[in-house]
Amino acid sequence: MFDLSFGELLLIALVALVVLGPERLPRAARFAGLWVRRARAQWYSVKSELEREMAADELKRSLDSARTAATDFEREAREAVTDLDQRVREKGEAARKELAALRDELAAGVEPGAADDAGDAGAALPPPGSTGEAGADAGPSAGTGEDAPPSAGGGSDGRG
């Protein structure tokens, strides 16, 4: 704080001894020491308060930057989810269209006019659920699964 050399301090002590005298000098020195200690304590208090405020400001800035980063991340995540949702809907719609086209092709292939073009191949297959001659010749293992080997899953109920 103050730049006092040893010689200057010795000069101040001699002046104080002459002015105050030997009886009052120790009491004045204690009083001066008390005020110096109070001044130092006050200075350290102000310094620590200033450091706490600076640390609090830095913490606030850090918190604000983290909050901004979190908000940006949330916005980007929402955009990604929206984009992904849109892509899934587009792919689902395309799959539905393809399935509808396949269904239409299959429906067109099963029509009576299409069976005549194919020859007798359509007549060899009985419609599902019918009990024609082909179903009678198939035997008991055709639809019941009694004589069929167990499935690869090891289940005896045939669920796999």
SEGUFI-561725 format. One line per field, with one value per atom (N, C-alpha, C): atom name; x, y, z; residue in one letter. Coordinates in nm, 3 decimals. Example, Ala and Ser with C-alpha at 12.3 -4.5 7.8 and 13.67 -1.06 7.14 Angstrom:
<rs>
atome: (N	CA	C	N	CA	C);
xx: (1.319	1.230	1.320	1.285	1.367	1.290);
yy: (-0.569	-0.450	-0.330	-0.225	-0.106	0.003);
zz: (0.780	0.780	0.780	0.708	0.714	0.787);
residu: (A	A	A	S	S	S);
</rs>
This chain:
<rs>
atome: (N	CA	C	N	CA	C	N	CA	C	N	CA	C	N	CA	C	N	CA	C	N	CA	C	N	CA	C	N	CA	C	N	CA	C	N	CA	C	N	CA	C	N	CA	C	N	CA	C	N	CA	C	N	CA	C	N	CA	C	N	CA	C	N	CA	C	N	CA	C	N	CA	C	N	CA	C	N	CA	C	N	CA	C	N	CA	C	N	CA	C	N	CA	C	N	CA	C	N	CA	C	N	CA	C	N	CA	C	N	CA	C	N	CA	C	N	CA	C	N	CA	C	N	CA	C	N	CA	C	N	CA	C	N	CA	C	N	CA	C	N	CA	C	N	CA	C	N	CA	C	N	CA	C	N	CA	C	N	CA	C	N	CA	C	N	CA	C	N	CA	C	N	CA	C	N	CA	C	N	CA	C	N	CA	C	N	CA	C	N	CA	C	N	CA	C	N	CA	C	N	CA	C	N	CA	C	N	CA	C	N	CA	C	N	CA	C	N	CA	C	N	CA	C	N	CA	C	N	CA	C	N	CA	C	N	CA	C	N	CA	C	N	CA	C	N	CA	C	N	CA	C	N	CA	C	N	CA	C	N	CA	C	N	CA	C	N	CA	C	N	CA	C	N	CA	C	N	CA	C	N	CA	C	N	CA	C	N	CA	C	N	CA	C	N	CA	C	N	CA	C	N	CA	C	N	CA	C	N	CA	C	N	CA	C	N	CA	C	N	CA	C	N	CA	C	N	CA	C	N	CA	C	N	CA	C	N	CA	C	N	CA	C	N	CA	C	N	CA	C	N	CA	C	N	CA	C	N	CA	C	N	CA	C	N	CA	C	N	CA	C	N	CA	C	N	CA	C	N	CA	C	N	CA	C	N	CA	C	N	CA	C	N	CA	C	N	CA	C	N	CA	C	N	CA	C	N	CA	C	N	CA	C	N	CA	C	N	CA	C	N	CA	C	N	CA	C	N	CA	C	N	CA	C	N	CA	C	N	CA	C	N	CA	C	N	CA	C	N	CA	C	N	CA	C	N	CA	C	N	CA	C	N	CA	C	N	CA	C	N	CA	C	N	CA	C	N	CA	C	N	CA	C	N	CA	C	N	CA	C	N	CA	C	N	CA	C	N	CA	C	N	CA	C	N	CA	C	N	CA	C	N	CA	C	N	CA	C	N	CA	C	N	CA	C	N	CA	C	N	CA	C	N	CA	C	N	CA	C	N	CA	C	N	CA	C	N	CA	C	N	CA	C	N	CA	C	N	CA	C);
xx: (0.083	0.000	0.088	0.145	0.234	0.376	0.453	0.591	0.681	0.694	0.776	0.900	1.013	1.137	1.161	1.262	1.292	1.337	1.407	1.452	1.334	1.238	1.119	1.039	1.024	0.953	1.026	1.159	1.237	1.219	1.213	1.191	1.053	0.949	0.813	0.808	0.876	0.878	0.946	1.054	1.123	1.036	0.966	0.877	0.763	0.707	0.597	0.646	0.768	0.822	0.841	0.886	0.906	0.772	0.675	0.547	0.463	0.451	0.362	0.432	0.554	0.624	0.624	0.713	0.725	0.604	0.523	0.406	0.290	0.263	0.146	0.181	0.305	0.345	0.296	0.310	0.259	0.108	0.032	-0.113	-0.146	-0.077	-0.099	-0.062	0.045	0.086	-0.022	-0.077	-0.186	-0.309	-0.341	-0.456	-0.433	-0.312	-0.280	-0.286	-0.237	-0.242	-0.386	-0.471	-0.614	-0.676	-0.649	-0.706	-0.649	-0.524	-0.465	-0.531	-0.551	-0.619	-0.761	-0.833	-0.970	-0.971	-0.876	-0.869	-0.840	-0.745	-0.715	-0.836	-0.905	-1.023	-1.131	-1.149	-1.248	-1.207	-1.078	-1.028	-1.050	-1.017	-1.036	-1.185	-1.269	-1.413	-1.463	-1.421	-1.463	-1.409	-1.283	-1.222	-1.295	-1.326	-1.396	-1.538	-1.605	-1.739	-1.735	-1.635	-1.619	-1.591	-1.507	-1.478	-1.601	-1.683	-1.808	-1.903	-1.915	-2.003	-1.954	-1.822	-1.768	-1.792	-1.776	-1.801	-1.949	-2.036	-2.180	-2.215	-2.155	-2.179	-2.130	-2.014	-1.960	-2.050	-2.100	-2.192	-2.321	-2.371	-2.492	-2.468	-2.352	-2.320	-2.309	-2.246	-2.231	-2.368	-2.454	-2.588	-2.668	-2.657	-2.727	-2.678	-2.547	-2.495	-2.541	-2.545	-2.593	-2.742	-2.818	-2.961	-2.983	-2.902	-2.912	-2.876	-2.770	-2.729	-2.839	-2.900	-3.008	-3.128	-3.161	-3.272	-3.243	-3.119	-3.081	-3.087	-3.038	-3.043	-3.187	-3.272	-3.413	-3.478	-3.448	-3.504	-3.455	-3.325	-3.271	-3.330	-3.348	-3.407	-3.551	-3.626	-3.764	-3.769	-3.677	-3.672	-3.637	-3.542	-3.503	-3.620	-3.691	-3.806	-3.915	-3.939	-4.039	-3.997	-3.869	-3.819	-3.831	-3.794	-3.804	-3.949	-4.039	-4.181	-4.233	-4.190	-4.234	-4.182	-4.056	-4.000	-4.073	-4.103	-4.175	-4.313	-4.380	-4.513	-4.505	-4.402	-4.384	-4.358	-4.269	-4.239	-4.362	-4.437	-4.558	-4.661	-4.675	-4.769	-4.725	-4.593	-4.542	-4.567	-4.547	-4.571	-4.718	-4.805	-4.950	-4.988	-4.929	-4.959	-4.911	-4.789	-4.738	-4.824	-4.867	-4.954	-5.089	-5.142	-5.269	-5.251	-5.136	-5.112	-5.098	-5.027	-5.015	-5.150	-5.230	-5.363	-5.448	-5.439	-5.515	-5.467	-5.334	-5.281	-5.328	-5.324	-5.371	-5.520	-5.596	-5.740	-5.768	-5.690	-5.709	-5.669	-5.571	-5.525	-5.622	-5.705	-5.798	-5.934	-5.958	-6.087	-6.110	-6.237	-6.268	-6.206	-6.197	-6.138	-5.990	-5.922	-5.779	-5.752	-5.841	-5.822	-5.831	-5.916	-5.927	-5.800	-5.738	-5.613	-5.500	-5.503	-5.396	-5.412	-5.518	-5.540	-5.608	-5.574	-5.636	-5.563	-5.463	-5.386	-5.473	-5.564	-5.652	-5.753	-5.791	-5.890	-5.830	-5.699	-5.637	-5.636	-5.644	-5.642	-5.783	-5.830	-5.964	-5.964	-6.074	-6.083	-6.060	-6.002	-5.975	-6.102	-6.094	-6.207	-6.304	-6.282	-6.376	-6.335	-6.432	-6.404	-6.427	-6.348	-6.360	-6.284	-6.265	-6.196	-6.050	-5.987	-5.848	-5.834	-5.931	-5.927	-5.951	-6.034	-6.063	-5.943	-5.868	-5.753	-5.632	-5.636	-5.519	-5.497	-5.596	-5.580	-5.595	-5.583	-5.605	-5.496	-5.377	-5.270	-5.274	-5.366	-5.367	-5.395	-5.490	-5.526	-5.514	-5.494	-5.495	-5.357	-5.255	-5.120	-5.088	-5.172	-5.148	-5.024	-5.009	-4.897	-4.778	-4.790	-4.683	-4.569	-4.444	-4.331	-4.338	-4.280	-4.285	-4.210	-4.251	-4.191	-4.049	-3.975	-3.835	-3.826	-3.931	-3.930	-3.939	-3.976	-3.981	-4.116	-4.209	-4.340	-4.425	-4.505	-4.588	-4.721	-4.751	-4.878	-4.869	-4.750	-4.735	-4.727	-4.709	-4.702	-4.562	-4.459	-4.324	-4.261);
yy: (-0.118	0.000	0.125	0.153	0.270	0.222	0.301	0.262	0.338	0.284	0.347	0.262	0.325	0.251	0.246	0.170	0.157	0.291	0.367	0.499	0.592	0.590	0.675	0.631	0.502	0.452	0.491	0.487	0.528	0.677	0.758	0.903	0.931	0.860	0.876	0.834	0.726	0.680	0.782	0.843	0.946	1.070	1.113	1.229	1.199	1.077	1.038	1.033	0.987	0.981	1.122	1.214	1.351	1.419	1.402	1.470	1.410	1.277	1.213	1.188	1.162	1.132	0.983	0.940	0.797	0.738	0.814	0.758	0.727	0.815	0.797	0.724	0.702	0.638	0.493	0.407	0.269	0.264	0.351	0.354	0.403	0.501	0.551	0.446	0.371	0.265	0.156	0.119	0.019	0.072	0.196	0.258	0.260	0.297	0.299	0.157	0.059	-0.081	-0.129	-0.089	-0.125	-0.069	0.058	0.119	0.058	0.021	-0.046	-0.182	-0.258	-0.387	-0.370	-0.271	-0.246	-0.208	-0.125	-0.085	-0.205	-0.291	-0.411	-0.505	-0.523	-0.609	-0.554	-0.424	-0.362	-0.381	-0.362	-0.379	-0.524	-0.623	-0.762	-0.794	-0.734	-0.754	-0.701	-0.580	-0.522	-0.605	-0.648	-0.728	-0.862	-0.930	-1.058	-1.040	-0.933	-0.905	-0.882	-0.806	-0.781	-0.911	-0.996	-1.125	-1.214	-1.213	-1.291	-1.241	-1.109	-1.053	-1.088	-1.081	-1.117	-1.265	-1.350	-1.493	-1.518	-1.444	-1.459	-1.414	-1.304	-1.259	-1.362	-1.418	-1.521	-1.643	-1.681	-1.794	-1.765	-1.643	-1.606	-1.614	-1.563	-1.569	-1.714	-1.798	-1.938	-2.007	-1.975	-2.031	-1.987	-1.859	-1.809	-1.878	-1.898	-1.965	-2.111	-2.177	-2.315	-2.321	-2.225	-2.220	-2.198	-2.109	-2.083	-2.208	-2.276	-2.399	-2.505	-2.517	-2.615	-2.580	-2.452	-2.409	-2.439	-2.411	-2.440	-2.590	-2.670	-2.815	-2.864	-2.810	-2.851	-2.816	-2.696	-2.655	-2.747	-2.777	-2.865	-3.005	-3.053	-3.185	-3.189	-3.083	-3.078	-3.075	-3.000	-2.995	-3.132	-3.202	-3.335	-3.433	-3.424	-3.513	-3.482	-3.354	-3.317	-3.367	-3.351	-3.397	-3.548	-3.618	-3.764	-3.809	-3.742	-3.774	-3.755	-3.646	-3.619	-3.728	-3.769	-3.874	-4.006	-4.038	-4.162	-4.159	-4.046	-4.036	-4.050	-3.987	-3.999	-4.144	-4.211	-4.352	-4.440	-4.411	-4.487	-4.469	-4.346	-4.318	-4.388	-4.387	-4.456	-4.606	-4.662	-4.805	-4.838	-4.751	-4.774	-4.773	-4.680	-4.672	-4.797	-4.844	-4.966	-5.087	-5.095	-5.207	-5.200	-5.080	-5.066	-5.108	-5.070	-5.110	-5.261	-5.324	-5.469	-5.537	-5.481	-5.537	-5.527	-5.414	-5.397	-5.496	-5.517	-5.613	-5.754	-5.790	-5.923	-5.939	-5.835	-5.842	-5.855	-5.789	-5.798	-5.937	-6.001	-6.133	-6.242	-6.224	-6.325	-6.313	-6.212	-6.193	-6.307	-6.340	-6.454	-6.438	-6.319	-6.299	-6.330	-6.303	-6.329	-6.477	-6.555	-6.699	-6.769	-6.725	-6.786	-6.763	-6.649	-6.620	-6.708	-6.745	-6.823	-6.971	-7.013	-7.154	-7.223	-7.349	-7.428	-7.414	-7.330	-7.316	-7.264	-7.175	-7.122	-7.224	-7.321	-7.419	-7.526	-7.547	-7.650	-7.613	-7.484	-7.443	-7.418	-7.493	-7.467	-7.337	-7.270	-7.149	-7.183	-7.093	-7.121	-7.151	-7.250	-7.285	-7.382	-7.418	-7.510	-7.653	-7.745	-7.886	-7.965	-7.936	-8.006	-8.135	-8.198	-8.326	-8.312	-8.200	-8.184	-8.177	-8.119	-8.113	-8.249	-8.336	-8.467	-8.559	-8.545	-8.631	-8.593	-8.475	-8.429	-8.506	-8.567	-8.648	-8.567	-8.633	-8.565	-8.465	-8.476	-8.385	-8.253	-8.236	-8.116	-7.991	-7.989	-7.865	-7.873	-7.992	-8.003	-7.994	-8.039	-8.032	-8.146	-8.256	-8.367	-8.446	-8.481	-8.563	-8.478	-8.346	-8.258	-8.257	-8.245	-8.240	-8.114	-8.116	-7.997	-7.882	-7.762	-7.642	-7.623	-7.533	-7.506	-7.442	-7.377	-7.311	-7.408	-7.533	-7.632	-7.638	-7.554	-7.556	-7.665	-7.732	-7.841	-7.789	-7.663	-7.610	-7.554	-7.555	-7.512	-7.363	-7.286	-7.141	-7.094	-7.169	-7.135	-7.047);
zz: (0.000	0.000	0.000	0.117	0.127	0.109	0.040	0.017	0.114	0.235	0.339	0.363	0.364	0.391	0.542	0.581	0.722	0.783	0.709	0.757	0.781	0.695	0.712	0.834	0.854	0.972	1.101	1.101	1.217	1.247	1.144	1.161	1.219	1.172	1.224	1.370	1.408	1.547	1.637	1.593	1.672	1.691	1.587	1.597	1.693	1.685	1.774	1.918	1.943	2.076	2.134	2.052	2.098	2.122	2.033	2.045	2.157	2.163	2.260	2.395	2.389	2.513	2.539	2.632	2.658	2.729	2.799	2.869	2.773	2.680	2.591	2.461	2.428	2.301	2.291	2.395	2.380	2.357	2.431	2.411	2.270	2.217	2.082	1.978	2.006	1.913	1.907	2.027	2.028	1.954	1.975	1.908	1.756	1.713	1.569	1.512	1.587	1.543	1.528	1.623	1.615	1.489	1.460	1.339	1.212	1.214	1.096	1.076	1.187	1.175	1.124	1.174	1.127	0.979	0.939	0.798	0.709	0.754	0.676	0.669	0.783	0.784	0.691	0.694	0.605	0.459	0.431	0.295	0.248	0.332	0.294	0.278	0.359	0.348	0.214	0.181	0.052	-0.064	-0.051	-0.156	-0.175	-0.064	-0.074	-0.128	-0.088	-0.140	-0.291	-0.335	-0.478	-0.553	-0.497	-0.560	-0.566	-0.460	-0.461	-0.567	-0.579	-0.682	-0.822	-0.841	-0.972	-1.002	-0.901	-0.919	-0.948	-0.880	-0.904	-1.046	-1.092	-1.229	-1.330	-1.305	-1.394	-1.395	-1.278	-1.270	-1.346	-1.334	-1.409	-1.558	-1.603	-1.746	-1.791	-1.710	-1.744	-1.749	-1.653	-1.650	-1.772	-1.808	-1.926	-2.053	-2.064	-2.183	-2.187	-2.072	-2.067	-2.101	-2.051	-2.082	-2.231	-2.290	-2.434	-2.513	-2.471	-2.539	-2.528	-2.411	-2.392	-2.480	-2.489	-2.573	-2.720	-2.763	-2.900	-2.928	-2.833	-2.850	-2.857	-2.771	-2.772	-2.906	-2.958	-3.086	-3.198	-3.199	-3.301	-3.290	-3.168	-3.147	-3.197	-3.168	-3.216	-3.369	-3.431	-3.576	-3.633	-3.568	-3.614	-3.601	-3.490	-3.470	-3.574	-3.599	-3.700	-3.837	-3.872	-4.000	-4.010	-3.904	-3.903	-3.915	-3.844	-3.851	-3.994	-4.056	-4.193	-4.287	-4.271	-4.355	-4.335	-4.210	-4.181	-4.246	-4.236	-4.299	-4.450	-4.511	-4.655	-4.695	-4.621	-4.651	-4.628	-4.522	-4.497	-4.607	-4.653	-4.762	-4.889	-4.917	-5.035	-5.024	-4.906	-4.884	-4.901	-4.851	-4.869	-5.016	-5.090	-5.234	-5.305	-5.270	-5.332	-5.296	-5.170	-5.129	-5.201	-5.216	-5.289	-5.434	-5.494	-5.632	-5.643	-5.549	-5.549	-5.529	-5.439	-5.414	-5.540	-5.609	-5.733	-5.839	-5.848	-5.946	-5.913	-5.785	-5.744	-5.769	-5.742	-5.764	-5.913	-5.995	-6.139	-6.187	-6.127	-6.167	-6.126	-6.026	-5.977	-6.046	-6.119	-6.187	-6.287	-6.315	-6.404	-6.543	-6.593	-6.726	-6.726	-6.618	-6.610	-6.596	-6.534	-6.517	-6.652	-6.743	-6.876	-6.956	-6.939	-7.011	-6.960	-6.835	-6.776	-6.806	-6.857	-6.889	-6.773	-6.751	-6.645	-6.513	-6.502	-6.379	-6.266	-6.293	-6.191	-6.144	-6.229	-6.192	-6.101	-6.102	-6.022	-5.874	-5.840	-5.702	-5.654	-5.553	-5.501	-5.420	-5.413	-5.332	-5.185	-5.110	-4.969	-4.892	-4.805	-4.720	-4.786	-4.909	-4.974	-4.943	-4.952	-4.924	-5.051	-5.149	-5.277	-5.273	-5.390	-5.399	-5.354	-5.387	-5.350	-5.198	-5.130	-4.985	-4.923	-4.986	-4.933	-4.950	-5.061	-5.084	-4.999	-4.942	-4.868	-4.739	-4.683	-4.564	-4.437	-4.321	-4.194	-4.159	-4.214	-4.175	-4.251	-4.344	-4.426	-4.346	-4.262	-4.193	-4.043	-3.987	-3.842	-3.781	-3.849	-3.797	-3.701	-3.703	-3.611	-3.649	-3.777	-3.822	-3.864	-3.859	-3.903	-3.801	-3.847	-3.752	-3.667	-3.547	-3.463	-3.529	-3.492	-3.553	-3.502	-3.568	-3.531	-3.393	-3.348	-3.218	-3.103	-3.128	-3.022	-2.954	-2.990	-2.928	-2.986	-2.905	-2.954	-3.006	-2.984	-3.029	-3.172	-3.234	-3.372	-3.391	-3.284	-3.296	-3.338	-3.314	-3.357	-3.264);
residu: (M	M	M	F	F	F	D	D	D	L	L	L	S	S	S	F	F	F	G	G	G	E	E	E	L	L	L	L	L	L	L	L	L	I	I	I	A	A	A	L	L	L	V	V	V	A	A	A	L	L	L	V	V	V	V	V	V	L	L	L	G	G	G	P	P	P	E	E	E	R	R	R	L	L	L	P	P	P	R	R	R	A	A	A	A	A	A	R	R	R	F	F	F	A	A	A	G	G	G	L	L	L	W	W	W	V	V	V	R	R	R	R	R	R	A	A	A	R	R	R	A	A	A	Q	Q	Q	W	W	W	Y	Y	Y	S	S	S	V	V	V	K	K	K	S	S	S	E	E	E	L	L	L	E	E	E	R	R	R	E	E	E	M	M	M	A	A	A	A	A	A	D	D	D	E	E	E	L	L	L	K	K	K	R	R	R	S	S	S	L	L	L	D	D	D	S	S	S	A	A	A	R	R	R	T	T	T	A	A	A	A	A	A	T	T	T	D	D	D	F	F	F	E	E	E	R	R	R	E	E	E	A	A	A	R	R	R	E	E	E	A	A	A	V	V	V	T	T	T	D	D	D	L	L	L	D	D	D	Q	Q	Q	R	R	R	V	V	V	R	R	R	E	E	E	K	K	K	G	G	G	E	E	E	A	A	A	A	A	A	R	R	R	K	K	K	E	E	E	L	L	L	A	A	A	A	A	A	L	L	L	R	R	R	D	D	D	E	E	E	L	L	L	A	A	A	A	A	A	G	G	G	V	V	V	E	E	E	P	P	P	G	G	G	A	A	A	A	A	A	D	D	D	D	D	D	A	A	A	G	G	G	D	D	D	A	A	A	G	G	G	A	A	A	A	A	A	L	L	L	P	P	P	P	P	P	P	P	P	G	G	G	S	S	S	T	T	T	G	G	G	E	E	E	A	A	A	G	G	G	A	A	A	D	D	D	A	A	A	G	G	G	P	P	P	S	S	S	A	A	A	G	G	G	T	T	T	G	G	G	E	E	E	D	D	D	A	A	A	P	P	P	P	P	P	S	S	S	A	A	A	G	G	G	G	G	G	G	G	G	S	S	S	D	D	D	G	G	G	R	R	R	G	G	G);
</rs>
